[in-house]
């Protein structure tokens, strides 16, 4: 096998991946887009099905935040340590806003791509995006509320894709 043949084989990948995206917060927006863009860069055909709160990630204007409630794994590097926030903190007005600001500052400080940038990279990588019809109806969204590109589909659309996919992820 020549070097050219090896490179051609490595760049041709007939595998595929589907993701169900159910969460639409700042911290939960990263995993599906990072995985989708990485898989696409590796040559996989990728499809993302956005349902319930995950549909928030397709809105034209993103206003994402995080919540400290029920998130014991949330520990932010501060003062040389990793400080967690007890659930009781989320009862204090403004704590989620402060936590969101801290997370956005940390993302910026570390040079992490924004959700908008990752979403654009997914679009440029021909990642298929499906907006859940039932969720659109439930929350009274219109396609005009979303970015250009996603198709409208339901559970059957996702299942048809998933049954043909080598990797299926629920995020």
N, C-alpha and C positions, 0 to 999 in steps of 0.2 A: 504494500500500500504506500503510495506516495504521500508527501506532506499535503498536497492539494486535496487528495481524496480524504485524508483524515480531517482537514478543516471543513470540507464540504459536508461530511457526515456529522461533525459536531455542530454545524450551524443549522442543519435541518433537523427539526424536532417535531414529531407528529403528536406529541403529547398535549393534553389540554387540562385546564383547571377551571373549576367554577367556585364562586364564593357567594354565600348568602350574607349580606351585610344588614345587620339588624340594629346597630347602635350608631347614633349620630352625635356623639360628643367629641370634644377635642382629643381626648386621650384614646377613644375607641375609633377615631377616624384614621389613625395611622396604620394599624395592622392590615386592614384590607387593601389599602392603596400601596403600601410597601410590598406586600406579597404579590399583588397583581402586577405591579410594574417590574418587579424582579423576575417573576415568571415570564412575563412578556419579553424582557431583555434576554432571557435564556431560550427564547424561541417557542414557548408554549402558547397555545391559543387560550386566551383568558376571557371569561365571562363573569360579570358581577351582577347579582340580583339584589337590588336595594328595596328593602321592605320595612315597614313600621318606621322606627326612628332613624334607621339607616338612610332613609330617603332624604333626610336633612342634608346629607353630604352631597346631594345633587342640586341643591338650591343655588341660584345664581350668586346670591350674596351669602357667604357663610358667616354666621355669628355663633361660633362654637364655644362652649364652655366646658368645664369639668365640675363634678360634684364630689365633695369630700364624704358625703353620706354613703355608708355601706362600701367603702373603698379602703379596706385596711391595708392593702398593698401599696397605697399611695404614700411614698416616702420621697420627700424632696431634699436634694443636697443643700444643706444650709449650715453655716458656721462649722464647717469641717465634719459634719455628721449627716446622717440621713434621718430627717425628722418626719415622723408620721403625724397625722391629725386624728385625734379621737373623734368618734361619731358625734359626740355632744357638741363639737365645734360647729357642725353644720347648722345647728339651731340658731347660731348668732347671725343676725342680718349682715350681709356683705361678705361672709367668709368664702362662699363659692366664687364670688367675683375676685376676691384677693387671690385665692388659690389659682384661678384661671389666669390672672395676670402674672403670677409667679411662674406658672407653667409656660406661658407664652414667652416670658423673658428668658427662661431656661432654654427653650427651643431656639430662640434667636441667638442667645449667647453661644450655644453649642454648634450653631450653623446648620441646624436640621432644616430640611426643606419644609415649607408650609403645606398644609392639606391642599390648598389651591394649586400649588406647584406640582404636587404628586398627582392630583386629579388631572391636571393638564398633561403631565407625562403619560398617564394612563390613556388619555384620549389620543395623544400622538403615537402611542404604541399599539393602537387599534384594539384596545381592551373593549370588549363588548359590555355595554351597561344597559340593564333592564330596570325600569322603574315599575314597581308593583302596582298594577291597576287597582286592586282592592284597597291598598293603602292610600293611593291617590284619591279614590272615592271617599274613603273613611275620613280623611283629614281635609277634604275639599280642596285639594291642590289641582292646578291646571298644568299642562305641559309647559306653558309660558312661564311658570314659576321656576322651572328647572333650566340648567345649562343646556346648550345645544348638544344633541348626540344620542342621549339615551332613547331606547325604544320602550314602548309601553307593552307590558306583558303580565301574565298572571302566574300562578303556581305551575300550571301545565307547561308554560314556556320555560320556566326554570327546570322543571323535572325532565323535559325533553333534552335540555342542555346537559344536565347533571348525569343522565344515564349514559351519555356519550363521553363524559369526562373521566380522565384518569385520576384526578385529584378533586375532591369536593370538600370545601371548608365552610363551617358555620361560624361567623364572627359577629 
